Structure formats: structure tokens, C-alpha cells
Amino acid sequence: MAGRLQDRLCFITGASRGIGRAVARLFAAEGAHVIAMARTEGGLAELDDEIRTAGGIPPTLIKEDLTNFEALDQIGAALFERFGKLDVLVGNGGMLGTLTPMGHIKPKEWDKVLATNLTANYRLIRSFEPLLRQSDAGRAIFVTSGAADGRHPFWATYAVSKGALEVMVKTWATEMEKTSLRVNLINPGRTRTGMRGEAYPGEDPETLPPPEDIAPAFLALAVPECACTGTVVNAQG
């Protein structure tokens, strides 16, 4: 039986661990050709082994940092030359930064977090929009956070990056309304990830749902039948 993403090309950032890895594995199990990007070569190799062992289409692996913006342009061009289109973009990669009072944030860290969580996704949009519009049902999904509400003291760097991401993605979704491209955001909520561990080091991770429980929410927004656009989906309801 064909999967819900059979032979569709799905590009996922931050794919070597956590939510990105779980989404990559699920998409592959649903028949997708996963194009996995991350900074960690070992994690990508493990993902490759997992997908192949499960009988999925061998993934395309890209070891690269999201803030290498020229590389993102080159990747878009390379995907066009090889495939001529892209069906799904999942902008999952991100970083937390230090949780600290606003006045204590180091400028270099502010710039790095905004570059990773916001500007890199703008560069992905810029590079990949032509590819997604070549698909019969292009889908773009970006990861946001409850911190984007601006009510989390000491989370300013991360919160600002996610708040701005939401505005950017909703704006793009509105621009794309008359096309076949659908653009949405997901708030994963409390999930057992490394980033969650950084933010809440005293929390018992076993009390949190694993990334595999969150991945189906991504699948629902990635399939061709998805009609919603410009929405923020709470993965845990």
C-alpha cells in the first residue's frame, strides 16, 4: 500500500535529532524521499541507517549549518537541477540561546539565535519558494513555540525569534493563498528533546511525550489533502 507521502520530496532541517529526526523517519515510512539537513554528521548517518533498515527510500543527507546562507541558496539551486521541484519544506532547525534578563543578553548570541530561528527560515523561503510552487501540492511547515506570546520572562531571544517567525510565515501564507502552496506553523508543546532539557534541566524527561508522538501533526500538514494555510497548529491539542 502506498504511503500518504509516496515519492514526495521532503526537505527537513534539524533532522539529525529530536523532532526533526522523528518527522524524517515518519515521512520516510509514508513513502517520502527525505532530504535531511543538519550540522551533525553522526546523527545524519544514524537517520540514514534507520530509514534504510525500515525499508524506506534512501534519504539525501546534507551536512550544513542553517546560518550558512550562501549554502542555502546553493542547495535550492542544486535541488532544482536534480529534481525540478520540492513538495514539502519543514523548517525545524533552531536554537534556544541563554535564558537571561533582557539587559544581560550578549549581542553575538542575540544575532546567532535570530539568524538561526528567523533569518535562516527567510532564506529557505527565498531559495525554495520556486521549487515548492512547481509541486502540485507544495507544503511548508515551520516550528514555533508558546514562548512567542511574549509572556515568558528571561526567554527574550528565543521568544522574539519565534514571534517574528510567526508573523513572517503568516505573511507568506497570505501571499501564497491563490497558489497551490499551503504554509503553516506547528507549536510542538512540551516534548522530550534536547532543547527542552536545556530550558528545564530539573524536569523529568520521562513525564514528556517523545518526538514520535508529535510527528503525526507534521504529517497532517504535509499531505496533499491538507487545505489549511496560515495557521498555528498545537501538536498536543
PyMOL commands that set and color helices and strands:
alter all, ss='L'
color gray80, all
select helices_A, chain A and resi 18-29+41-53+69-82+102-104+107-133+146-149+156-175+194-199+205-207+211-222
alter helices_A, ss='H'
color red, helices_A
select strands_A, chain A and resi 9-13+33-38+60-63+88-91+139-143+182-187+232-234
alter strands_A, ss='S'
color yellow, strands_A
deselect
rebuild
show_as cartoon
